[in-house]
Amino acid sequence: LVLAPAAAAARPAAVTRGLDYLHASQGGDGRFGDAGLTPWAALAVAAAGEDPEGAAWRRGGSGPVGWLQRQDLDALASAGAVSNPPNFWAKVILAYVAAGRKDWLAAAGSRRVDLVERLLAYRREDGRFCPTANRDIAAVNTTSWALLALAAAGARADVRDAAADWLRAQQLADGGFGMNARGAGAVSDVDDTAAAVQALVAAGVDPEAAVLRDARAYLQRAQQGDGGFSSGPSGPTYAESTAWALQAIRALGEDPGASAWRRNGRSPLDALRGLQAPSGAFYHRRGVLSQPLLTTTEAVVALSGATFARWPRGGGAWVRPFPWRPRVTALSPAPGATVTSGSVLVGARLGDGSGGTGVAAASVRLVVDRRDVTRLAKVTASAVALRLTGVTPGTHRFSVSLRDRAGNAATRAWQATVAAAAPAGTPPAAGATSPAAGGGASPAGPTGTAPPSPAATGKAGAVPTAPFATLTPTPAASPGAPAPAARPTSLAVGRDLGRPRRWP
């Protein structure tokens, strides 16, 4: 059993944020984007130590691999979203193995096709794999993917040996590899060199062999001043190229954070992490978010410590699933509580789990008795609070909804009862305007009276010193004057709230 890379160590924060983005991007049927991206996403999830078919990744009854298993894979391989059919078959093989579904390789998809046989259909007599009748176009890239997939499947050692011999012969004078065959005007690039390095190591080539020493030298010369890699010897740092280079460095048995791979004090790890957006997605290059789903899957695989030279080989020991959905906790008033005061603090604590992208404060919505009162509340990325006064007796309903920066959503709804009349001198908010509706009368509360009104404290949503306890109502402060300090009381609230907690 080969463990998923993240199962052996703590998950890097950038990986968790990347997972946050991927989860928000998943379709309702389990797929990610299109047929070409879904295998990549399954690989990223598995490399991070998540079960791609686990509860967090199941939509419409299945995760990404389950979605593939329900499809006519022959039809997908010839669809417009797939530009290189043998590479598609190779990635599906890798995804199945990474998800621990190696037993599906011989009966894959709705038509139960043999994935290895489908891939072998693109093999030529000299050992290469190519996607078109032109034997040279994309032959190096396709042969690298085929080698990686066959190694993961543990299939056809004879085919792997022949493919590795052909691939070695495609190395160019500068030590690199291009996408096309050597005789077809190939030009070295980082991505194909890194893929070839992994493929040759997977085929059993010694990292100290001349072909790999020369490839290593090419990658070192191509490294940029910020520690990252462009697709060629010069140009801006690309997340995809840097991710491939990271995998190749690990395939050679080296530490990408070591001094040999640092430029101006920065490693490829630093460069790739620096390209992550607040949403958890990765920029193609700084400031350019192009094909973020593909870029993010490649980055997550690399930052998880995976190299296709040795992974996957048969599922993994999944780590604890990440808390993909933002959380709403510490509700006030407590769900089902009975509050014996007409002054009620409505609020909650907000969070997005350890290492998540964080709560997007602008997405938070607080609703009281069907009225959106968010604009009157104090809202931060960690809490929402609003003091209501003149709350009428009866049952009142509250809800808080939010999204994290990746786009994952959560809503928490609850209700509580007010068992005391509103304090004397505090009129109800009859005819109040609902911010959510943009005007008009606000909906009536559950007792048929108008909903409570926010306290006039000189500013909207003033946060009391001791949150989540029912406090003695305080006089309204005149504008510019400090509000009197609120004092905790021992009024019944349906449960013991314990000692006051700091806010937030």
C-alpha positions as CSV (number, residue, x, y, z in Angstrom):
1,L,0.0,0.0,0.0
2,V,1.4,3.4,-1.0
3,L,0.2,6.2,1.1
4,A,-1.1,9.4,-0.3
5,P,1.7,12.0,0.1
6,A,-0.2,14.2,2.6
7,A,-1.0,11.1,4.8
8,A,2.6,11.1,6.0
9,A,2.8,14.7,7.1
10,A,0.7,17.6,8.1
11,R,-1.2,19.1,5.2
12,P,0.3,22.4,4.0
13,A,-2.0,25.4,4.4
14,A,-1.8,26.2,0.6
15,V,-3.0,22.7,-0.1
16,T,-6.0,23.1,2.2
17,R,-6.9,26.4,0.6
18,G,-6.6,24.8,-2.8
19,L,-9.0,22.0,-1.7
20,D,-11.4,24.7,-0.6
21,Y,-11.4,26.2,-4.1
22,L,-11.7,22.8,-5.7
23,H,-14.7,21.8,-3.6
24,A,-16.5,25.1,-4.4
25,S,-15.8,24.4,-8.1
26,Q,-17.2,20.8,-8.1
27,G,-20.3,20.2,-10.2
28,G,-23.5,18.8,-8.8
29,D,-22.9,15.4,-10.3
30,G,-19.4,14.9,-9.0
31,R,-17.4,16.1,-12.0
32,F,-15.0,19.0,-12.2
33,G,-15.4,21.2,-15.3
34,D,-15.1,18.7,-18.1
35,A,-13.9,15.2,-18.9
36,G,-10.3,16.4,-19.3
37,L,-10.2,18.1,-15.9
38,T,-12.1,15.6,-13.8
39,P,-9.2,13.0,-13.6
40,W,-6.8,15.8,-12.7
41,A,-9.1,16.9,-9.9
42,A,-9.3,13.3,-8.6
43,L,-5.5,13.2,-8.5
44,A,-5.3,16.5,-6.6
45,V,-7.8,15.4,-4.0
46,A,-6.1,12.0,-3.5
47,A,-2.6,13.5,-3.4
48,A,-3.7,15.8,-0.6
49,G,-4.8,12.8,1.4
50,E,-8.5,13.0,0.7
51,D,-10.6,10.1,-0.5
52,P,-12.0,11.3,-3.9
53,E,-15.1,9.2,-3.2
54,G,-15.4,10.3,0.4
55,A,-18.4,12.2,1.8
56,A,-16.8,15.6,1.3
57,W,-16.4,15.0,-2.4
58,R,-19.6,13.2,-3.3
59,R,-22.2,15.2,-5.3
60,G,-25.2,13.6,-6.8
61,G,-24.2,10.2,-5.3
62,S,-20.6,10.1,-6.4
63,G,-17.2,11.8,-6.4
64,P,-15.1,12.5,-9.5
65,V,-14.0,8.9,-10.1
66,G,-17.6,7.7,-9.6
67,W,-18.7,10.2,-12.1
68,L,-16.2,8.8,-14.6
69,Q,-17.3,5.3,-13.9
70,R,-20.9,6.3,-14.9
71,Q,-19.8,7.7,-18.3
72,D,-19.3,6.2,-21.7
73,L,-15.5,6.8,-21.6
74,D,-15.1,6.1,-25.3
75,A,-17.4,9.0,-26.0
76,L,-15.6,11.3,-23.6
77,A,-12.2,10.4,-25.2
78,S,-13.4,11.6,-28.5
79,A,-15.3,14.7,-27.2
80,G,-14.2,18.2,-27.8
81,A,-12.9,18.6,-24.3
82,V,-10.2,16.0,-24.9
83,S,-7.5,17.1,-27.3
84,N,-5.2,14.1,-26.7
85,P,-7.1,10.8,-26.3
86,P,-4.2,8.6,-25.1
87,N,-3.3,11.2,-22.5
88,F,-7.0,11.1,-21.4
89,W,-6.8,7.3,-20.9
90,A,-3.5,7.7,-19.0
91,K,-5.0,10.3,-16.6
92,V,-8.1,8.2,-16.0
93,I,-5.9,5.2,-15.1
94,L,-3.9,7.4,-12.7
95,A,-7.1,8.8,-11.2
96,Y,-8.6,5.3,-10.6
97,V,-5.4,4.0,-9.0
98,A,-5.1,7.1,-6.8
99,A,-8.7,6.7,-5.6
100,G,-8.0,3.0,-4.7
101,R,-10.2,1.7,-7.6
102,K,-7.5,-0.3,-9.3
103,D,-9.9,-3.1,-9.7
104,W,-12.0,-1.0,-12.0
105,L,-9.2,-0.6,-14.6
106,A,-10.4,-3.7,-16.6
107,A,-14.1,-2.7,-16.4
108,A,-14.2,1.1,-16.5
109,G,-17.1,3.4,-17.3
110,S,-20.6,2.5,-18.2
111,R,-19.4,0.2,-21.0
112,R,-16.9,-1.5,-18.8
113,V,-13.9,-0.9,-21.1
114,D,-10.3,-2.0,-20.3
115,L,-8.4,1.2,-19.7
116,V,-4.9,-0.2,-20.3
117,E,-6.0,-1.7,-23.6
118,R,-7.5,1.6,-24.7
119,L,-4.2,3.3,-23.9
120,L,-2.1,0.6,-25.7
121,A,-4.1,1.2,-28.9
122,Y,-2.0,4.3,-29.4
123,R,1.4,2.5,-29.1
124,R,3.7,2.3,-32.2
125,E,6.1,-0.4,-33.0
126,D,9.1,1.6,-31.9
127,G,7.7,2.0,-28.4
128,R,6.4,5.5,-28.6
129,F,2.8,6.6,-28.0
130,C,1.2,9.3,-30.1
131,P,-2.3,10.7,-30.5
132,T,-2.5,11.3,-34.2
133,A,-1.5,9.7,-37.5
134,N,1.5,12.0,-37.5
135,R,3.9,9.9,-35.3
136,D,6.0,12.8,-34.2
137,I,3.4,15.4,-33.0
138,A,3.1,15.3,-29.1
139,A,4.8,12.0,-29.1
140,V,7.2,12.8,-26.2
141,N,4.5,14.2,-24.0
142,T,2.1,11.3,-24.8
143,T,4.8,8.7,-24.2
144,S,5.6,10.2,-20.8
145,W,2.0,10.1,-19.7
146,A,1.7,6.5,-21.0
147,L,4.7,5.4,-19.0
148,L,3.4,7.0,-15.8
149,A,0.0,5.4,-16.2
150,L,1.4,1.9,-17.0
151,A,3.7,2.1,-14.0
152,A,0.8,3.1,-11.8
153,A,-1.3,0.2,-13.1
154,G,1.6,-2.2,-12.8
155,A,0.9,-3.3,-16.4
156,R,3.1,-4.5,-19.3
157,A,6.7,-4.2,-18.2
158,D,7.8,-5.0,-21.7
159,V,5.9,-2.1,-23.1
160,R,7.3,0.2,-20.5
161,D,10.8,-0.8,-21.2
162,A,10.4,-0.1,-25.0
163,A,8.7,3.2,-24.3
164,A,11.5,4.3,-21.9
165,D,14.2,3.4,-24.5
166,W,12.4,5.5,-27.1
167,L,11.9,8.4,-24.7
168,R,15.6,8.5,-23.7
169,A,16.5,8.9,-27.3
170,Q,14.4,12.0,-27.6
171,Q,16.6,14.1,-25.2
172,L,17.8,17.3,-26.9
173,A,21.3,18.7,-26.9
174,D,20.5,21.1,-24.0
175,G,19.4,18.2,-21.8
176,G,15.8,19.0,-22.0
177,F,12.8,17.4,-23.7
178,G,10.2,18.9,-26.0
179,M,6.6,18.0,-26.7
180,N,7.3,16.5,-30.1
181,A,9.7,13.8,-31.2
182,R,13.3,14.9,-31.6
183,G,13.2,14.9,-35.4
184,A,10.2,17.1,-35.7
185,G,11.7,20.4,-34.7
186,A,11.3,19.8,-31.0
187,V,12.3,22.6,-28.6
188,S,13.0,21.9,-24.9
189,D,10.5,23.1,-22.4
190,V,10.2,22.8,-18.6
191,D,6.9,21.0,-18.5
192,D,7.8,18.2,-20.9
193,T,11.3,17.8,-19.4
194,A,9.8,17.4,-15.9
195,A,7.3,14.9,-17.2
196,A,10.0,12.9,-19.0
197,V,12.1,12.9,-15.8
198,Q,9.2,11.4,-13.8
199,A,8.4,8.9,-16.6
200,L,12.0,7.6,-16.8
201,V,12.3,7.2,-13.1
202,A,9.0,5.4,-13.0
203,A,10.4,3.1,-15.7
204,G,13.3,2.2,-13.5
205,V,16.0,4.6,-14.8
206,D,18.6,5.4,-12.2
207,P,18.4,9.2,-11.2
208,E,22.2,9.2,-11.5
209,A,22.0,8.1,-15.2
210,A,23.4,10.6,-17.7
211,V,20.0,11.2,-19.2
212,L,18.6,12.4,-15.9
213,R,21.7,14.3,-14.9
214,D,21.5,16.3,-18.1
215,A,17.7,16.9,-17.6
216,R,18.4,18.1,-14.1
217,A,21.0,20.5,-15.4
218,Y,18.5,21.8,-17.9
219,L,15.9,22.5,-15.2
220,Q,18.5,24.3,-13.0
221,R,19.4,26.6,-15.9
222,A,15.7,27.3,-16.6
223,Q,14.9,28.2,-13.0
224,Q,13.9,31.9,-12.6
225,G,15.2,34.4,-10.2
226,D,12.1,34.1,-7.9
227,G,12.7,30.4,-7.5
228,G,9.9,29.4,-10.0
229,F,9.9,28.2,-13.5
230,S,8.6,29.4,-16.8
231,S,7.8,27.1,-19.7
232,G,11.2,27.8,-21.2
233,P,14.6,29.2,-20.1
234,S,13.1,32.7,-19.7
235,G,9.8,34.4,-19.1
236,P,7.5,34.9,-16.2
237,T,7.0,32.2,-13.6
238,Y,4.1,29.9,-14.4
239,A,2.3,27.9,-11.7
240,E,2.0,24.9,-14.0
241,S,5.6,24.8,-15.0
242,T,6.7,25.3,-11.4
243,A,4.4,22.5,-10.3
244,W,5.9,20.1,-12.9
245,A,9.4,21.0,-11.9
246,L,8.7,20.4,-8.2
247,Q,7.5,16.9,-9.1
248,A,10.6,16.2,-11.2
249,I,12.9,17.4,-8.4
250,R,11.3,15.0,-6.0
251,A,11.5,12.2,-8.6
252,L,15.3,12.7,-8.6
253,G,15.2,12.2,-4.8
254,E,16.0,15.8,-4.0
255,D,14.5,18.4,-1.7
256,P,13.1,21.3,-3.7
257,G,13.6,23.5,-0.6
258,A,17.4,22.8,-0.5
259,S,20.0,25.4,-1.4
260,A,20.6,23.8,-4.8
261,W,17.1,24.8,-5.9
262,R,17.0,28.3,-4.3
263,R,17.4,31.5,-6.3
264,N,17.8,34.8,-4.3
265,G,16.7,32.8,-1.2
266,R,13.5,31.5,-2.8
267,S,12.6,27.9,-3.6
268,P,10.1,26.6,-6.2
269,L,7.8,25.9,-3.2
270,D,8.0,29.6,-2.3
271,A,7.3,30.6,-5.9
272,L,4.3,28.4,-6.3
273,R,2.7,29.3,-3.0
274,G,3.2,33.0,-3.9
275,L,0.8,32.4,-6.9
276,Q,-2.2,31.4,-4.8
277,A,-5.2,33.7,-5.0
278,P,-7.4,34.6,-1.9
279,S,-10.0,32.1,-3.2
280,G,-7.5,29.3,-3.0
281,A,-7.1,29.0,-6.7
282,F,-3.7,29.5,-8.3
283,Y,-2.8,32.1,-10.9
284,H,-1.3,30.9,-14.1
285,R,1.2,33.7,-13.6
286,R,1.1,36.6,-11.3
287,G,-2.1,38.5,-11.7
288,V,-3.5,36.3,-14.5
289,L,-6.1,33.8,-13.5
290,S,-6.4,31.5,-16.6
291,Q,-7.9,28.0,-16.4
292,P,-7.8,28.2,-12.6
293,L,-9.3,24.7,-12.2
294,L,-6.5,23.0,-14.2
295,T,-3.8,25.2,-12.6
296,T,-5.0,24.6,-9.1
297,T,-5.2,20.8,-9.5
298,E,-1.6,20.7,-10.8
299,A,-0.4,23.0,-7.9
300,V,-2.2,20.9,-5.2
301,V,-0.6,17.7,-6.5
302,A,2.9,19.3,-6.4
303,L,2.5,21.0,-3.1
304,S,1.2,17.8,-1.5
305,G,4.6,16.3,-2.2
306,A,3.5,13.9,-4.9
307,T,5.6,12.8,-7.8
308,F,4.1,10.6,-10.5
309,A,7.4,8.7,-10.6
310,R,6.4,6.9,-7.5
311,W,2.7,7.8,-6.9
312,P,0.0,6.6,-7.2
313,R,0.4,2.9,-6.8
314,G,-2.8,1.8,-5.2
315,G,-5.0,4.1,-3.1
316,G,-3.9,5.6,0.2
317,A,-4.6,6.0,3.9
318,W,-6.8,9.0,3.9
319,V,-6.2,11.7,6.4
320,R,-9.0,13.4,8.2
321,P,-11.2,15.2,5.6
322,F,-10.8,19.0,5.6
323,P,-13.7,21.1,6.9
324,W,-14.8,22.3,3.5
325,R,-17.9,24.2,4.6
326,P,-17.6,27.4,6.6
327,R,-19.0,27.1,10.1
328,V,-21.6,29.1,12.1
329,T,-21.3,28.5,15.8
330,A,-22.0,30.0,19.3
331,L,-25.5,31.2,18.3
332,S,-27.1,33.9,20.3
333,P,-29.7,33.6,21.5
334,A,-29.2,29.9,22.0
335,P,-31.4,27.7,19.8
336,G,-34.7,27.0,21.6
337,A,-33.9,29.4,24.4
338,T,-36.4,31.4,26.3
339,V,-35.3,35.0,26.8
340,T,-36.9,37.0,29.6
341,S,-35.9,40.4,28.2
342,G,-37.0,42.5,25.3
343,S,-33.4,43.3,24.6
344,V,-31.8,40.5,22.6
345,L,-28.3,40.1,21.2
346,V,-28.5,38.2,17.9
347,G,-25.3,36.9,16.5
348,A,-22.9,34.0,15.8
349,R,-19.2,33.2,15.5
350,L,-18.0,32.5,11.9
351,G,-15.1,30.4,10.8
352,D,-13.7,28.4,7.9
353,G,-11.7,25.6,9.5
354,S,-8.0,25.4,9.9
355,G,-6.1,26.5,6.8
356,G,-9.3,27.4,4.8
357,T,-9.6,30.4,2.6
358,G,-11.5,32.3,5.3
359,V,-14.9,33.8,5.5
360,A,-15.8,36.4,2.9
361,A,-17.3,39.1,5.2
362,A,-19.2,40.7,2.4
363,S,-21.1,37.4,1.9
364,V,-22.5,37.3,5.4
365,R,-26.3,37.7,5.8
366,L,-28.2,38.0,9.1
367,V,-32.0,37.5,8.8
368,V,-34.5,38.1,11.7
369,D,-38.1,37.0,11.1
370,R,-37.6,37.0,7.3
371,R,-36.1,40.5,7.4
372,D,-32.5,40.9,6.2
373,V,-30.9,43.2,8.8
374,T,-27.3,42.7,7.8
375,R,-26.7,46.3,7.1
376,L,-27.5,47.2,10.7
377,A,-25.3,44.5,12.2
378,K,-21.6,44.5,13.1
379,V,-20.1,42.0,10.6
380,T,-16.5,40.8,10.4
381,A,-14.9,37.6,9.0
382,S,-15.2,36.0,12.4
383,A,-18.5,37.2,13.8
384,V,-21.8,38.9,13.2
385,A,-23.9,40.6,15.9
386,L,-26.8,42.9,16.3
387,R,-28.5,44.2,19.5
388,L,-32.4,44.3,19.2
389,T,-34.6,46.2,21.5
390,G,-38.3,46.3,21.9
391,V,-38.6,42.6,21.0
392,T,-42.2,41.5,21.2
393,P,-43.1,38.3,23.1
394,G,-43.3,35.2,21.0
395,T,-41.1,32.9,18.9
396,H,-38.6,34.6,16.6
397,R,-36.6,33.0,13.8
398,F,-33.0,33.8,13.0
399,S,-30.6,32.7,10.3
400,V,-27.0,33.4,9.3
401,S,-25.6,32.5,5.9
402,L,-22.2,33.0,4.5
403,R,-19.6,31.9,2.0
404,D,-15.9,31.4,2.2
405,R,-13.5,33.0,-0.2
406,A,-13.5,29.9,-2.4
407,G,-17.3,30.0,-2.7
408,N,-18.4,27.2,-0.3
409,A,-21.6,28.2,1.4
410,A,-23.3,27.5,4.7
411,T,-26.5,28.6,6.4
412,R,-27.6,28.1,10.0
413,A,-31.2,28.8,11.1
414,W,-32.6,28.6,14.6
415,Q,-35.4,30.1,16.7
416,A,-35.8,31.3,20.3
417,T,-38.7,32.6,22.4
418,V,-39.1,36.0,24.1
419,A,-41.3,35.6,27.1
420,A,-41.3,39.2,28.4
421,A,-43.1,42.3,27.1
422,A,-40.9,45.0,25.5
423,P,-39.5,47.5,28.0
424,A,-41.6,50.6,28.6
425,G,-40.8,53.5,26.4
426,T,-39.4,51.3,23.6
427,P,-41.9,51.4,20.7
428,P,-42.1,48.5,18.2
429,A,-40.6,49.0,14.8
430,A,-43.9,49.1,12.9
431,G,-43.6,49.9,9.3
432,A,-39.8,49.4,9.3
433,T,-38.2,49.1,5.9
434,S,-36.6,45.8,5.0
435,P,-33.1,46.2,3.6
436,A,-33.5,43.0,1.7
437,A,-36.7,44.0,0.0
438,G,-35.5,47.5,-0.8
439,G,-38.5,49.2,0.7
440,G,-42.1,48.6,1.8
441,A,-43.4,47.2,5.1
442,S,-41.4,44.6,6.9
443,P,-43.0,41.2,7.4
444,A,-44.8,40.6,10.6
445,G,-43.3,38.5,13.3
446,P,-44.7,35.1,14.3
447,T,-47.0,36.6,16.9
448,G,-48.6,39.0,14.3
449,T,-46.7,42.0,15.6
450,A,-44.0,43.9,13.9
451,P,-40.5,42.4,14.2
452,P,-38.0,43.9,16.7
453,S,-36.0,46.9,15.9
454,P,-32.2,47.4,16.2
455,A,-31.1,49.2,19.2
456,A,-30.3,52.9,18.8
457,T,-26.7,52.9,20.0
458,G,-25.3,55.7,17.9
459,K,-23.9,53.3,15.4
460,A,-25.3,50.2,13.7
461,G,-24.5,46.8,15.2
462,A,-22.5,48.0,18.3
463,V,-20.9,44.9,19.9
464,P,-21.3,44.5,23.6
465,T,-18.5,43.7,25.9
466,A,-19.8,40.3,27.0
467,P,-21.4,38.6,24.0
468,F,-23.9,35.8,23.9
469,A,-25.5,36.6,27.2
470,T,-28.7,38.4,27.7
471,L,-27.9,41.8,29.0
472,T,-29.9,44.4,30.8
473,P,-31.1,46.9,28.2
474,T,-29.2,50.1,28.2
475,P,-30.3,53.7,27.4
476,A,-29.8,54.8,23.9
477,A,-26.7,56.9,23.5
478,S,-26.8,60.2,21.8
479,P,-24.7,60.5,18.6
480,G,-21.1,61.2,19.5
481,A,-21.5,60.1,23.1
482,P,-20.0,56.8,24.4
483,A,-22.6,54.1,25.0
484,P,-22.9,53.0,28.7
485,A,-21.2,49.7,29.4
486,A,-23.5,46.7,29.3
487,R,-23.7,44.5,32.4
488,P,-24.2,40.8,32.3
489,T,-27.2,39.5,34.3
490,S,-28.4,36.1,35.4
491,L,-31.6,36.2,33.3
492,A,-32.9,32.8,32.2
493,V,-31.9,32.1,28.6
494,G,-32.7,28.4,28.3
495,R,-29.2,27.1,29.1
496,D,-26.1,28.1,31.0
497,L,-23.9,30.3,28.8
498,G,-21.0,30.1,31.2
499,R,-18.6,32.9,31.7
500,P,-18.7,35.7,29.1
501,R,-16.4,35.2,26.2
502,R,-14.4,37.8,24.4
503,W,-15.7,39.0,21.1
504,P,-14.9,37.8,18.5
